Amino acid sequence: MRSQLECPQCGTSYPLNEVRYLCNCGGQLDVTHDLLALRTEIKRATFDARHRGAPQPCVQPERDSGVWRYRELILPVPPAAIVSRPEGNTPLYQHPRLSDWVGVDDLLLKHEGENPTGSFKDRGMTVGVTQARWLGACAVACASTGNTSASLAAYAALAGIPSIVFIPQGKIAAGKLAQALAYGAYTLQVAGDFDDAMRLVQHICNEMGIYLLNSLNPFRLEGQKSIIFEIIHGLDWQPPDWIVLPAGNLGNTAAFGKALHELQQLGLIERLPRLAAVQATGANPFYQSYRMGFRQAVTVHAETIATAIRIGAPVSYERAVRSLRWTNGIVTQVSDTEIMDAKAMVDRIGIGCEPASAAAVAGVRKLVSEGIIHPDERVVAVLTGNLLKDPGATVSYHTGEWPDAHFANQPRPIAAQAEEVRRVLEKIL
Ligand code: F0G
């Protein structure tokens, strides 16, 4: 097989069908592909030819999935082995009102919240669960701030593999908890935060032979690379100037850099966009490391309204640093108020996203105000999760529980009388 597991730190390689997440030296493994051979085999037209027709009942991954369309760069498995909803094929939105507010004319929103379970995690999970089934895993597990667990639960159910999710008790959004329960995951509400759950799941998976499907798993990241492939393919292989994303456990940051690096190695793009990773100020370990020139990995006790990125000890730190080095990338941070105001703006144009996703938009606005992103540059912000994931945060913002909501849309109590309704509506029409 031309693809393998490889340690970026010491260069040791392992076969793809070995169950391991770390190298013997402790380094986090990459799935690597024979880019030299693929360079002669793969052209832009290879992917153009795999068009998606009208949806059909029987999923053909290469045709229907925005992940498996790029299968040579993801995982070489036979199509029959693939577990797919299908996922991907997400829209790239543009809206003048949002562009004006952010201060960039050419702002595009890649909406990963429009994946089957409402977040980008489906792109990693289709690959992770395919690999789990291929390896004959008895069960799969993850720790999660909510979206990974929702996605794992769905894909494991599809594949008929038992799933176990470790979630921080009381700290995940309602929509996400509902999904894990509904899809049938064995749900462990850990009395602790995400970082405690993450430590616990790694320990238990190693001890009990359960297949770990956090982004520490290199196959997850292979799937998430397709966000980049789809963005750049969708722009006719012309990379934007910036790709901006929210950063928590740093899986996406790691995957994006690897994807861009591979596209360049394959000669499919000539230049790289710059990555900008955005953290919440209360959950900013990666930002702090960045400010220290990445001399050391920082951990914090994380606190933010954006529960998806409430993470103090991100596991994909090293691979994320590599991504930023490859792309001349940067890290910034935004406050919870900036996040919630940006979310209100994304919501108000009729598109909507969950709080963590809005960090990307808040981050673009901040970087424009600081003169780092120029108003005439092309910027793609990745919206990672769906508006419906976190109704609690949205409702509290609009109903006055949020201290500095600049765009609150307060509901009005009203008597059940036409007279009264008319009196109120006449004021606003
Ligand atoms: N946005 C959303 C909506 C997320 O759910 C996550 C991560 C991120 C951004 C950050 O991405 O971890 O790759 O840096 N959610 C994980 C989870 C941690 O468990 O669902 P990252």
Residues whose N, C-alpha, C, O or C-beta is under 5 A from the ligand:
A	BS01	F0G	A143 S144 T145 G146 N147 T148 S149 P246 A247 G248 N249 L250 G251 N252 T253 A308 A356 S357 T384 G385
